Every structure is written in structure tokens, then in C-alpha cells.
Amino acid sequence: MLVMEEKVLRDLENFEKCAADRDHDKKKTVAEVQSLLDKATAESKKKDNENAYLQKEVDQLRKKLETADDEAIARYKMSTEYKGNLHMYGAESLKAAIKMTKEWLVDDHLEIDPEEFDRYLRKRRAADLAAQKVKVTNHGGVGSQPTGSLDN
């Protein structure tokens, strides 16, 4: 019976040792799994922050894209190139309109002398320039003549 008790005690000790080893392995595995979960959670939060930042950037780019045409047009209109082109094309259009009007008047109204009409236009231009100078010196005050006025 003593031999049997010794064997039962050894088996019990082996069992306890195996249980302790398993418990230790289990704790080690749980710690590894917890570490992996913590890393995954941290990585997930990092990716969420990156996604939120990228979404904000995308939203800002969409807003810029919606107004890009208007902003580009506004920037161009503020440029010296635009002002130069406007002045040049405006002057060219005005010259063409005057030429066409002159041709129409001369063709349809034979009583109008083309050279006299040119002298009249030069006189009008000189009067308009003088009126502009008066307006600049008077700053548009009382008694100044508006630009482009036909009154003499």
C-alpha cells in the first residue's frame, strides 16, 4: 500500500507540475494575445486618425475644386496681362466700331465728308481728354465735366 501511495503522490506532483506549466503557458499566451490586441488597437487608432486627416484634406480639395474656376478667373482679372489685353482689345474694338460707323455714315449719307468726320472725331477725343483732366484735378467735384460727355 505504501508503494501505491507513493505512486499516487508522484502522479499528483506530476499532475500539479503539468497544471502549473499549463497555467504558466496559458498566462504567457494570454499576455502575447493581449500584447497583439494592444498593438492592433493602437495601429487601428493610428489608421483612423490618418483616415480622418485624409478625409479632411479631400474635403478641402473638393471645396477648392468647386471654386477653382472662379478663383482662377478672379486672379487673371487682377493680373496686368488681363488689364493690358482688356485695354488693347477694348481700344481695337472701339477703333473697329468707329471705322465701321464711319463707313456706314459715309456710304448711307453722301452729304457727310469723311475728312470732316475725322476732324470731328479728333476734336471730340481732345474734348474728352480735357474733360478727364478736369475731372482728375477737381476729383469729380461740382463743375467738373463727366468723362465721355457730348456737351460742349
C-alpha angles and dihedrals in degrees: 000000000000090000089053093049090050090051092049090049092050090047090048091049090048090048092050090047091050090046090050091048090049091047090050091048090047092052090046091051092046089050091050091048091047090050090051091048091050091050091047091048092049091047090048091052090048091051091047090053091048090049092049091049092048091047090052089050091049091050091050091048091050090052090049090048091052091055098031095101093049092046093047091050091047092049091048092049089053092052125100088233091063093046091049092048092046091051093045097045092040090053092045092049091049092049091049091048092050092048092049092047091048091050091048093049094047093046096046098034110046091180090070114092109218092214092050089050090053090051089050091051092050090049091049091049091051090049091050092050090050090049090052090052091051090049092050094049093044093039090228093303129151113305096025118125117235118243114264094020115156093207117109 
